[in-house]
């Protein structure tokens, strides 16, 4: 059985003497900083001088350079992009981190692939929310939270788990559930979704759009049916709450279910071929090939990423803009 932690498993006083240093005020950094502050935790932000630092200051945080924030913090939430972590850690965090501090990662990449020289005198922990920062913040404000994976790789103080679960509670995670999983498994599962599932879904949407337009359907109508209405997102949300097959039974019409059943085994292509491609993706994640590729891409300014961006379908983008102008949007304040 996997261990799951909820609010009642957190020590109410575990963070009383802690100062959390948020390193990086980006997608996760801002959400986590705001949630922690609202939970009564002392927070400082470490960020270089850029628009993210300006936003942290506008949000009322005390903002320091990364090394200064690291020296002041007793729990260091290292929330920079994976490929940027090794250099920042070597130059600014390792020289400043105090013995007994806790180093917390939102993704296990740098630890999984041995890219950091972790001091033996610190706690090393994983707290990996399974949603982007926008939802970490939104659900917290709604009185709920997002699920997360948690792990301890080093427990120098003997208090790593206590600190980690208290931190998860302050973020709102244990309202939903913090599930124990190793750094390696969290990293590999996250990359699998990014390397196989998401490209499969989004590329198929792109191909379907062009096929429908070529068949004579209006581009805006094709987009509305594929993803523009938001139906696909709602379907996936319902599947996460009810279960995949139960969602189909509960929400799909008989005609829809018959159509799905008829094409179920053909929609993604030959199953043997798909499983072989899945194995190739998992092998590249497991043996470190993708980690090395990512580092090389960063060193050269992400050339493959730029080429992919230049190859995107302008027809799809233009149709999305037109559809967006056609549909009225609800007014909503930013979390």
Phi, psi and omega in degrees: 000137176282142177281136178232135182247136178237181182309319185291348178271353183272142175278118185300334186253006187295335181257006185302322183258010184263147167241123182267127174257115177272114180261104183103115185254048182261225188302311179271326187301313182295313181299314183291322178298315181295316180297316181296316179298318179294337178272003176089015180271142175286128185228134165237157181243135173248122183202146175291172183278101181202181181301331178295321177296319178300321181291321178299319178294320178295330178281359175092013179272152169280120187245129182236169169294160188302314180296320179294317178295321179298317181295327182278331185279148171258338170237120185252111177268107187270096192244030176273161177303149185308310187289342179271345187296316185302313182293315181295320180297313183294319187273327190238327185270310183301319179292344188249343187284135184271153174300136181090352177289162175249131179252119187243131181249145175266356178204142189274005190310303188295326178283317181303321184259013173064037184271353182239143174267085185288129175296144179287349186264014179236156169279137177239121189226157177241129172223097191246094176299145183265020175218158176298164184303326180305319183277331173303318179285314184299313182292326177299314181295333179277000180088015181229199180200175176258150176289160181210158169264142179228150178200159172236121178263331177220133178235073182292320186275343188080001182242012187301314181294318179300315179297317185294314182289326175296320177296317178299322178294317181296333177278348183095358185296317185285355169295328181260302178158130175251116188256129181287130178206146183290159174306315184296313182293321177300314181299313185291321177293318180298315180292326179300315178300317184287332186262339181239302189293309183294315176300322180298310183296309187286326177290323177296320176299317179297313180296320180296321178302310182294323179295320180292319178296317178297333180276359174104004179278144178300136183305318182294322179292321178299315179295320178303316182288324186284305181208351186292334181282341185091359182299318181301317178298319179293323178298314180293324176297316179296322178297323180292332182271323188255340190103146187301306185288325178294323177299316180299315182293323185279326192245343183265138178293162176305320180297319178298315181295321178297317178297318178297316180298321183295324185252005188307312186274356180249345190298320183264002182097190182297127185296323178298319178294318180298315179297325178294320178293324176298317180298321178296318178297313181296322179295318181293328175288313186293323184269003174089003181298317180292323178301317178292321178298316181298316180296319178295319178299317179297317182298333184251015177079026176056057183296320181293323178295317179296321178296318179296319179297320180292337183270000183296152184286112177291330179297319179293315181299316181295321178293324177298318178297317181294318179295321180299322179290333180285327188261130175284145182250148175290149174279130182214135175280146177289135178300000000 
